[in-house]
Amino acid sequence: MHRSLRITAAVVAAGLLVSLTACAPSGETTPPADAENTTGQPVTGGDATIILGVEAVRGLDPAMLFNLTPSGDANRTSAIYDVLFWSDAATGEVEGQIGESLEPDDEGAVWTMALNEGVTFTDGTPLDAAAVVFNYERIQDPATASPLAGLLEGVTFTVIDETTLTLELSEPNLQFDKILATSLTHIASPDAIQSDPDFANNPVGAGPFMLEDWVRDDHMTLVRNPDYFQDGLPYLDSITFKPLRDPTQRINSVQTGAAHAAIPGSELSFKQAALDAGLSAASAPAGSGPMLMFNTGVAPFDDVRARKAIQLALDLDDLTQVVDPGSTAPDSLYGSESPFHPGESVFVEHDADAAQELFDELADEGTPVSFAVTMPQSGFFTRVAEYLQSRLSQYDNVAVTVETVDNATIDERVFRNQDYQLSAQIVPVTDPEPNLAKLLATGGQTNYMGYSNAALDAALEEGRGSTDVTERSAAYATVEQIAVDEVPVLPIRNQESYTVHAESFNGLTLHGDGSLLYDRLWLTE
């Protein structure tokens, strides 16, 4: 069952939305979409425009995309490649799409994947078990230099028949389906990869849409895949993605009728602004999200006392209201509705005096806390950086500078080379697997902090080695307590994935970190 949440403004302001009839569908009525965020019966036809935050600067080779976000590459790849499996953005439960089933043995050491029959890439070649293995072995190949390679380290694959394969893991993991559904779910055409050296800019998948036109920093137009494996889908004739950096402009594009949907980005306050303007929003709570990252391999944050001083110095309730009014501060790594939430907060409370004692202690030893905050050039993260500089300037023996850089520089310096002292990333934790494990495990895919703790690694192993909620809760309570004590990251705001959309835009289902499933979107006439 596919789930989505729809939040609609209490009163839709009359006449606010400019008519979208120029892009409205004109085709026949089709069976209902398998999505809850709908109004009436789906109809076939129509051209939709969706506003994203950034251009696909690295291209769209799924082996090279490691930091997928809804406002960036995740929506483009979902439309072009579709998904083998997907995880519900609100619950973390895994569902099949191109993949029919994904089942472990008793220990979670061997997983058997079954694919739907008759799936083809848009170049006419089959998306079969051999194609999946080709994609995964390419990720493993050191020559590819894929940032996803660690997720498949030591995994061996066996093709059983055209639609069945097995994955034998190097270590048992009963939660591996969540890793696959979020990070290894896009499969590209082996023929296209091997024949086109510029494949990243000419992607070929088996998704509901295929690339027609791409003008960098202006638009990307995708048209319906006539051979899509699900009969009668997709509903839309085309999707056009347009990048707009300013979140306010993204919402205005929907409000004025220039677009049907927009992903505003990190700020939750924009969701309320959109609802107040008479728009709708598909939404899913995702636990703690934006987190400060401390580079534990360089001064001053190679000393846990410096990290704890920052933890104590910041009033997170104040931070959220200043940086993103209307949002709330987290009291756990896990969302309030998560079965892993501890019930009572284990987070450290704001204590200015204790923070100052640590700052003074480090200064007396000749190592005063001095660091740069490196953040992307977005409103939310810029305001976080400015807040840190402002509030920490109220303490003695601490000095903070701020540098805001473009996404490509963040990608290169922070994510690839760990050339920073303090930065941030958004890590939704609907379920601890896979995002929390990728973040905190030694050598984890998004462990840009260089952090390592054997006891925490062992607790993560315990959590992924069970399907029992009680056993998993005990393991992840240990993970959380160690993270609170050693502060490799500091969650600063609860997370909620959402897409703002016009009332005429229907069938929105959020998966992963909040991107859409594109086979089920449709427009009212």
MILUMGU-198784 format. One record per residue (C-alpha): x, y, z; residue in one letter. Coordinates in steps of 0.001 Angstrom, whole numbers, padded with zeros to 6 digits, always signed. Layout:
BEGIN
XYZA...
//
This chain:
BEGIN
+000000+000000+000000M+001371+003363-000973H+000953+006130+001539R+001083+009904+001351S-000201+012691+003518L-001993+015681+002139R-002313+018950+003982I-004625+021527+002451T-005129+025098+003581A-008317+025589+005563A-009523+028245+003180V-008499+028501-000462V-008300+032168-001342A-010725+032837-004181A-009084+033763-007428G-005546+033377-006054L-004355+030748-008481L-003955+031702-012092V-005563+029124-014375S-003396+026233-015497L-005701+025242-018346T-002981+025794-020928A-001247+022727-019492C-004346+020748-018515A-004965+017203-019704P-007349+016354-022493S-007182+012548-022559G-009385+009741-021408E-010213+008755-017857T-008068+005945-016454T-008222+003748-013351P-007514+005411-009987P-003898+006093-009083A-002390+004082-006277D-001840+007202-004187A-003954+008934-001563E-003152+012529-002442N-005810+012739-005174T-008973+014609-006021T-011379+012634-008214G-010494+010142-010923Q-007104+010339-012669P-007110+011397-016312V-004447+010851-018928T-002643+013778-020528G-001247+017141-019551G+002136+018774-019197D+003372+019492-015675A+006092+021868-014513T+007952+021250-011258I+010377+023697-009664I+013501+022302-008014L+016237+024077-006074G+019391+023221-008005V+020666+022004-011350E+022001+018463-011730A+025621+019602-011656V+027086+016071-011685R+024804+014727-014400G+022437+011823-013739L+024567+008691-013710D+023021+006735-010789P+026401+005237-009879A+027790+008699-009187M+024919+010254-007234L+025440+009859-003510F+023678+012802-001880N+020234+012710-003481L+017861+015396-002227T+014245+016091-003269P+015073+019639-004352S+017905+018344-006507G+018676+015093-008281D+016268+012688-006543A+013164+013829-008412N+014910+013780-011782R+016275+010273-011262T+012916+008961-010017S+011230+010176-013197A+013881+008830-015593I+014949+005579-013921Y+011908+004847-011747D+012748+002726-008685V+013339-000949-008082L+011938-000490-004578F+010989+002558-002559W+010674+003431+001105S+007671+005319+002407D+008867+008795+003425A+006742+008751+006580A+007151+005165+007811T+010296+003841+006145G+008414+000745+004971E+009741-000698+001717V+007471-001274-001297E+008115-002758-004723G+007912-001003-008092Q+010070-002408-010902I+011111-004934-008307G+008387-007386-007378E+009877-008731-004140S+013023-008549-002030L+013298-011250+000638E+016093-012247+003047P+017031-015652+004365D+016668-016170+008116D+019916-014391+008975E+019705-011591+006387G+022892-012857+004723A+021351-013650+001317V+018618-011554-000268W+016565-012745-003240T+015260-010089-005623M+012456-010789-008108A+011733-008307-010901L+008527-007680-012797N+008533-009304-016212E+008725-007385-019468G+010446-004234-018164V+012576-002520-020810T+014798+000532-020904F+013810+003321-023275T+016513+002120-025687D+014587-001144-026017G+016982-003342-024029T+015664-005396-021104P+015835-004381-017475L+016456-007890-016242D+018499-009534-013517A+021672-009229-015588A+021117-005473-015964A+020770-005059-012197V+023961-007036-011605V+025794-004956-014237F+024812-001740-012435N+025826-003052-009018Y+029147-004510-010182E+029888-001224-011912R+029366+000544-008565I+031784-001920-006975Q+034434-001433-009691D+037209+000852-008332P+037577+002333-011813A+034085+003803-011510T+035013+005592-008269A+031398+005428-007192S+030589+007026-003830P+028084+004183-003362L+030749+001460-003464A+030846+001076+000313G+027194+000016+000356L+028032-003011-001804L+031443-003841-000368E+031909-007584-000331G+028482-008288-001856V+028342-011037-004495T+025555-011438-007043F+024096-014467-008782T+021650-014357-011692V+019108-017131-011168I+016982-016421-014237D+015881-013412-016279E+013872-011879-013439T+015578-013290-010329T+018927-012641-008673L+020491-013092-005269T+022695-010730-003287L+024988-012383-000751E+026143-009814+001803L+029539-009800+003463S+027749-009413+006803E+024109-010288+007601P+021722-007327+007554N+017994-007857+007979L+017461-004172+007133Q+019316-004239+003797F+016081-003660+001890D+016004-000119+003279K+019516+000561+001995I+018632-000751-001447L+015345+001189-001601A+016997+004522-000801T+020481+004375-002330S+020614+001509-004845L+017183+001739-006428T+017959+003378-009793H+019050+001083-012628I+020464+002425-015909A+020725+000790-019331S+023987-001196-019570P+024040-000695-023352D+023718+003075-023011A+026404+003238-020321I+028862+001260-022429Q+028157+003025-025727S+027929+006654-024585D+030929+008226-022809P+028667+011160-021902D+025968+008935-020421F+025583+011115-017305A+024179+013860-019515N+022161+011499-021717N+020571+009179-019154P+018619+006129-020273V+016369+004378-017772G+013142+002384-017645A+011141+005037-015821G+007788+006576-016687P+009528+009433-018509F+012513+009841-020815M+014750+012786-021556L+013744+014989-024495E+015505+018290-023851D+017988+019624-021277W+019171+023231-021224V+021445+023647-018228R+020281+026104-015563D+017028+026624-017464D+014949+023474-017868H+014863+019728-018367M+011891+018308-020284T+010913+014662-020007L+008230+013008-022139V+006072+009952-021473R+007725+006587-021962N+005294+004811-024337P+006713+001417-023346D+006543+001880-019583Y+005961-001477-017919F+002788-000457-016064Q-000155-000369-018471D-001957+002957-018630G+000825+004821-016858L+002165+007402-016566P-000791+009730-016754Y+001090+012876-017777L+002383+013613-021273D+005464+015427-019996S+007301+016794-016986I+009467+019901-017126T+011884+020540-014266F+013116+024090-013737K+015802+025095-011218P+015227+028142-009027L+017544+028889-006123R+015195+031181-004172D+012555+029150-002217P+010153+032091-002212T+010318+032273-005999Q+009648+028536-006190R+006420+028918-004208I+005469+032040-006179N+005836+030042-009393S+003122+027667-008189V+000953+030442-006798Q+000992+032375-010086T+000373+029313-012238G+003837+029186-013787A+004336+025736-012243A+002259+022943-010762H+004565+021962-007909A+007735+023038-006138A+010120+021611-003587I+010928+024648-001411P+013928+023036+000282G+015018+023044+003910S+012773+025691+005460E+009559+024446+007041L+008258+028017+007313S+007770+028034+003531F+005258+025215+003838K+003022+027288+006078Q+003434+030284+003782A+002275+028146+000859A-000749+026857+002768L-001642+030394+003811D-001532+031334+000121A-004122+028680-000739G-001765+026051-002081L-001592+022399-001002S+001290+020308+000313A+002085+016614+000282A+003955+016045+003523S+005683+013385+005641A+007377+013775+009056P+010927+012442+009049A+012378+012825+012549G+015506+014870+013137S+016898+016292+009916G+019308+019244+009701P+022416+018439+011723M+025626+020292+012470L+028616+018134+011516M+031875+018379+013436F+035008+017281+011606N+036483+015059+014308T+039770+014705+012419G+040894+018336+012695V+041184+020955+015419A+039331+022146+017341P+036735+019377+017012F+039193+016515+017297D+038737+017266+021011D+035332+016106+022251V+035303+018967+024764R+035088+021494+021947A+032120+019642+020471R+030414+019415+023856K+031003+023121+024448A+029069+023951+021269I+026353+021463+022275Q+025930+023174+025652L+026240+026710+024277A+023341+026512+021829L+019691+026917+022798D+018005+024835+020103L+014513+026180+020842D+015827+029684+020205D+017772+028563+017144L+014743+027020+015436T+012539+030048+016007Q+015164+032478+014749V+016333+030439+011767V+013057+028773+010697D+010052+030281+012539P+007315+027771+013300G+009623+024766+013277S+010526+022779+016386T+013727+021661+018039A+014411+017907+018143P+014472+015983+021414D+015837+012796+019855S+017541+011487+016743L+014229+009749+016066Y+010909+011450+015318G+008189+011676+017946S+006109+009025+016134E+009023+006634+015660S+008991+003373+017647P+012622+004191+018484F+011871+007532+020160H+012997+007271+023820P+009834+008888+025215G+011822+011402+027237E+014601+013434+025696S+018164+012264+026158V+019519+015420+024524F+021721+017741+026578V+019977+020891+027759E+021346+024358+027049H+023807+025369+029798D+025751+028561+029116A+027846+028324+032282D+028967+024760+031559A+029785+025758+027966A+031912+028673+029146Q+033808+026416+031546E+034781+024159+028642L+035777+027102+026433F+037956+028450+029280D+039472+025035+029989E+040568+024624+026382L+041929+028183+026243A+043948+027630+029434D+045566+024645+027736E+046582+026850+024807G+043922+025576+022408T+041103+028150+022343P+038135+027151+020197V+038438+028857+016810S+036779+027535+013670F+035081+028281+010362A+031479+027384+009583V+031251+026220+005959T+027699+026259+004620M+025918+026141+001251P+024444+029332-000137Q+020849+028673+000858S+018659+030791+003083G+018272+028200+005824F+021921+027178+006096F+023136+030761+005750T+020898+031777+008633R+022178+028828+010693V+025764+029957+010098A+024952+033534+011027E+023111+032365+014139Y+026115+030313+015260L+028456+033244+014786Q+026119+035618+016630S+025305+033418+019617R+028786+032014+020122L+030263+035520+020057S+028600+035996+023439Q+031124+033571+024959Y+034755+034175+025778D+037579+032168+024212N+035655+031158+021093V+036004+032653+017594A+033774+031836+014632V+034078+032799+010994T+031495+032032+008294V+032005+031019+004695E+029071+030300+002389T+029909+028526-000848V+028062+027096-003841D+026795+023523-003960N+029643+022321-006145A+032174+023570-003597T+030264+021954-000726I+030244+018731-002710D+033981+018853-003329E+035276+020251-000047R+032877+018883+002562V+031397+015700+001108F+034351+014410-000896R+037484+015761+000819N+036278+016550+004382Q+038106+019874+004111D+036125+021768+006736Y+035734+022246+010487Q+031983+022626+011007L+029280+022201+008367S+025798+020688+008125A+023700+018197+006244Q+020083+017045+006337I+019634+013455+007499V+015985+012342+007794P+015708+009462+010259V+012322+007857+009635T+014025+004552+010465D+017632+004213+011693P+018369+002149+008586E+019814+003242+006356P+020387+006953+007002N+021578+006875+010605L+023861+003918+009924A+025357+005666+006893K+025912+008773+009023L+027477+007335+012178L+029074+003992+011258A+032838+003942+010836T+033433+004642+007139G+029710+005279+006578G+028649+006751+003247Q+027642+010112+004751T+030043+010020+007720N+031815+013179+006616Y+032863+013775+010238M+035555+011075+010178G+033918+009707+013313Y+034530+006191+014616S+033322+004412+017746N+033477+000634+018105A+030624+000456+020628A+028365+002488+018369L+029278+000298+015378D+028397-002786+017421A+025029-001317+018392A+024256-000548+014755L+025096-004155+013896E+022710-005359+016604E+019950-003142+015228G+020320-004309+011641R+020604-007929+012737G+017036-008075+014051S+013480-007453+012913T+012146-007340+016483D+011192-003766+017436V+012104-004255+021101T+015560-005573+020253E+016131-002868+017672R+014956-000161+020105S+017490-001246+022709A+020290-001191+020143A+019353+002208+018753Y+019000+003664+022257A+022677+002799+022709T+023493+004455+019382V+021683+007620+020429E+023318+007828+023852Q+026807+007477+022383I+026022+010128+019761A+024771+012502+022480V+027866+011875+024626D+030447+012228+021848E+028663+014780+019619V+029914+013924+016119P+026693+015603+014964V+024177+017908+016602L+020570+017778+015298P+019134+021282+015313I+015573+020951+013945R+012878+018367+013342N+012515+017393+009710Q+009488+017187+007464E+009586+016333+003781S+007065+018196+001667Y+006158+019298-001836T+004026+022383-002412V+001546+021987-005251H-001463+023468-007005A-004849+021965-006227E-005012+020672-009813S-001899+018527-009324F-002725+015093-007934N-001327+011680-007039G+001642+012863-005001L+003381+010032-003130T+006581+010811-001217L+009376+008268-000977H+012897+008196+000414G+013838+011630+001688D+010762+013174+000074G+010994+012854-003700S+007957+011879-005779L+006878+008738-007611L+006212+009892-011152Y+004065+007145-012629D+001016+008238-010593R+000990+012039-010990L-001925+013591-012871W-003671+016881-013582L-007360+017669-013299T-009002+018944-016457E
//
